[in-house]
Amino acid sequence: MPVVNVFVDEAGDLGFSLNSTKSFVLSYVIMINDMPMFIRNKVRRLLKNTNTKRRVRGKAQEFKFSNDDHVTRERLLRKIKTFDLSIGTVVIMKYSVKENLKESPVYIIQLSCC
């Protein structure tokens, strides 16, 4: 029987105040069988290789697109493209959310957990 691994990450916040983010992003990766270990090793090697080439900023513990340069982002995306994965993203632009949903915490909680 195959083993399925699902990884989920979010960006932004669920608030609607002036200090809140303009969007909320939810992304997922689905892997089948032993892919997580294989991918982890490949990504660690890429990070080690990237850290070897960094001269100014020091060594990174992880890839972080908001901090990484264009070349690093491109190298990581090219590596990910070679893996057998299912990847998806849901983006909610907060300006498009109906006003009655912004004011009802019940809807916001359901959105965040389901």
C-alpha positions in Angstrom: 0.0 0.0 0.0 1.5 3.4 -1.0 2.4 6.0 1.6 1.1 9.5 0.9 2.8 12.5 2.4 1.1 15.9 2.3 2.9 19.1 3.3 1.0 22.4 3.7 2.3 25.9 4.3 0.7 29.3 4.5 1.7 32.9 4.0 0.0 36.0 5.2 -2.6 36.3 7.9 -6.4 35.9 8.2 -7.0 39.4 9.5 -8.7 42.3 7.7 -7.3 45.3 9.6 -5.1 48.0 8.0 -2.0 46.2 9.2 -3.0 42.8 7.7 -1.5 41.4 4.6 -3.3 42.0 1.3 -3.6 38.3 0.6 -3.6 34.9 2.2 -1.8 32.0 0.5 -2.1 28.3 1.2 0.2 25.9 -0.7 0.6 22.1 -0.6 2.9 19.4 -1.9 1.8 15.8 -2.2 4.4 13.0 -2.4 3.9 9.2 -2.7 6.1 6.5 -1.1 9.7 7.3 -0.2 9.9 10.6 -2.0 10.3 12.8 1.1 13.7 11.3 2.0 14.9 11.4 -1.5 13.8 15.0 -2.0 15.2 16.1 1.4 18.6 14.7 0.5 18.6 16.4 -3.0 17.5 19.8 -1.5 20.1 19.5 1.3 22.8 19.0 -1.3 21.5 22.0 -3.3 21.5 24.1 -0.1 25.1 22.9 0.8 26.2 23.7 -2.7 24.5 27.2 -2.6 26.1 27.9 0.8 29.5 27.0 -0.6 29.1 29.6 -3.3 27.9 32.4 -1.0 30.6 34.8 -0.1 28.9 37.8 1.5 25.7 36.8 3.3 26.9 33.7 5.2 25.4 30.3 5.3 21.6 29.8 5.1 19.8 27.1 7.1 16.9 26.9 4.6 15.7 28.3 1.3 13.5 31.3 1.8 12.3 32.9 -1.4 11.8 36.4 0.2 15.5 36.4 1.1 17.1 34.3 -1.7 18.5 35.9 -4.8 17.1 35.2 -8.3 19.8 32.6 -9.2 19.1 30.6 -6.0 15.3 30.7 -6.6 15.8 29.5 -10.1 18.1 26.6 -9.1 15.7 25.4 -6.5 12.7 25.6 -8.9 14.7 23.7 -11.6 15.5 21.0 -9.0 11.9 20.7 -7.8 10.7 20.4 -11.4 12.6 17.0 -11.7 10.6 15.4 -8.7 7.4 13.4 -9.1 5.2 15.7 -7.0 1.7 17.2 -7.0 1.9 20.9 -6.1 -0.9 23.4 -5.6 -1.6 26.9 -4.3 -4.8 28.8 -3.3 -4.5 32.6 -3.1 -7.2 34.7 -1.5 -7.1 38.4 -2.3 -8.6 40.0 0.8 -10.1 42.9 -1.1 -12.4 40.4 -2.9 -13.9 38.9 0.3 -17.5 40.0 1.0 -17.9 42.5 3.8 -20.2 40.2 5.8 -17.6 37.4 5.8 -14.9 39.8 7.1 -17.0 40.7 10.1 -18.1 37.1 11.1 -15.4 35.2 13.1 -17.3 31.9 12.5 -16.6 32.1 8.7 -13.0 33.1 9.3 -12.4 30.2 11.6 -13.9 27.8 9.1 -11.7 29.2 6.4 -8.6 28.8 8.5 -9.2 25.2 9.6 -10.9 23.5 6.6 
